[in-house]
Every structure is written in structure tokens, then in C-alpha cells.
Amino acid sequence: MAAAVFLVIVLAAASSGAMFKPGEWYETLRKPSWTPPKWAFPVVWTILYVMIGYAGWLVWTNGGWSLPMALWALQMVTNALWSYFFFGMRRMDIALFDVAVLWLSVALFIVTAWSLVPLASLLFVPYLAWVTAAAALNYSVRRLNPDA
């Protein structure tokens, strides 16, 4: 039953990306040369969401409500809000703050979950790498498009 709950939570967060898509506005923005290709985003996020959900379930089943679980919940909320801020509101500045909180919550999850379930921490390492790249991309697009 807990696994189903984690699946629903992850799908709810992922649906934010489906509701607030890049669209024409994003296409017109200047982007750095190292921007990943469009196809990479759904592929990477699908893999990451599976890992995020599994890591959350592992922490829950081994520690219940705990600091790592609170950080897992925080990263899910900030993850879901980023698409709304960036694509929905077109507020790259707020999205940049959000992705900074996301990065911190993912990093702290890795640190705090290690003693409880090392595998959960390891599952978040690729996520931290992707969020790092996403934050850099968010910053770069904002810098390249100061009036957008």
C-alpha cells in the first residue's frame, strides 16, 4: 500500500511538468549551447521519478516519518512547483530560487538518508546531478533573457 502512495505522489509531481510545458515562449528564449536536447527531458525525468519514488518508499519503510522523509517531501513540493514558476508564471527568478531549495533538499536527503538506507541516498545522486544542471540552465536562460 505504501508503494502505491509513493507512486501517486511522484505522478502528481510529474504532472506539473505535463501541465506547464515549455511551449512557444520557451522556444523563443535564448539558451546556452549546452542545453540538453528536448528528448532528454522526458527520458531523464522518467528514470529519475522512478528512483525518487523508490528512494522515498525505502526511507518510509525503514524509518517512517523522519528528517530524510521530511526532506523527501520538501523536494517533491519544490520539484512540482518549478514548472509552474518557470513555464506557468514565466518567472525565471522565482524558479531559480525554487531550484536552489530543491537542490538543497536533495543534497540534505542524500546526507540524512545515508545512515538509514544507503541505497536511498545513492538513488538520489543522479537526481542531484540533474538538478545541478537544471539550476545552471535556469540561471543561464535567465541571464541570457533579462527582459523575458
N, C-alpha and C positions, 0 to 999 in steps of 0.2 A: 504494500500500500504506500509506504514512504517513497518508493521509487517512482510511482505514478505521480505523486505530489511534486517531486522534483522535476519530472518530465513536464508537467503543466506549467510550473514556474519558469522553466527555461524556454518553453514555447511562447509563453506570454512575453518574456523579454525579447525574444527573437522577433515576435510580431511587430514590435516597434520599428524594426528595420524594414518590414514589409509595408507598414502604414506610412512611414515617412521616407520615401525613396529619393534618391539624388535628383532625378528629373532634369528638366531643361535649365533651371537656374544653375545647378552644379556644373552642367556641361559647359556653360559659358564662362565659368571661372578659370583663371589661370592656375595651373598646378605645376608642381616641381616635376622634373624629368623622371624622377624615381618613383612616381605614383604607380602603385600596382595596377595591373590590367583589371578591367571591370569583372571578368570572370573569376578572378581570385577571391573577391569578397564573399560571395555565397559559398564557395568551396571551403575557404578557411573558416568562416563563421560556423558552418555546419559541423565541421570537425571540432572546433573549439566548444560549441554549445554542448556536444555530447560529453566532452571532457569536463566541462564546468558542472554539468548535471551529475555526472558520476562522482566527481570530487565532493560535491555537496552532500550527496547521498552517503558517501563513505564517512564523512565527518559526522553527519547526523547519526548514523547507526553506531558509530564508535564513541561519540561524545555528547550527543544530544545538543541542547541549546548551550552554546559555549561562545567564547570570543571568536574562534575561527568561523563558527556558524553565523554570528552577527556580521562578520566581515564578508562572508559569502553573500548574505542578504543585501548588504550595502552595495557590493559590486554588481549585483543583479539589478538593483534600482538605478544606479548610475549608468550602467550599461544600457538599459532600456531608455533612459532619458536622453542619451547623447543624440540619437537620431532625431528625436523631437526638437532638441535645441538647434542642431546643425541644419537639418533639412526642413523641418517643420516651421520653426521660427526664423530660420536663416540668421541665427545669432551665433556666429563662429566664436565670439568672445565667451559667451556663456558655455558653449560646447567645450571650449578649451579648459575652462575651469572644471567642468564636469569630468572630462577625460583625465584631468590631474587627480581628482578624487578617486576616479576609477582605478588609475594606476596605483595609487597609494593603497587602496583597499585590496587590490590583487596582490601587491607585494607583501602587505601585512598578513594576508591569508596564508601565503606561502610560508612565512616565518612562523606564524602561530599554529598552523595545522601540522607542521613537521613532527612535533613531539606526539601528536595524537595519531595521525595517519600519514606517514611519509609519502605514500603514493598520491594522496590528495594534493599535497604540495607539489610534487613532480608534475602532476597533470595541469597545474596552473602555470608552469614555467613557459610553455609556448604561448599561452594567453598573455602573460606579461610582456613577452617579446612583441606580440601583435599589437597590444595596447600601446607599447612604446612607439612603434611605427605609426600607429594611428594618431597619437598625440603629436608626433613630429609632422605628420601630414596636415593635421588640423592647424597647427601653428604656421606651417609654410603656406597653406592656402590662404589663411587669414592675412599673413604678411604680404602675399602677392596680390591680394584683392582688398586693400584697405577701405574702399568705399562700398563694398558689397554688403 
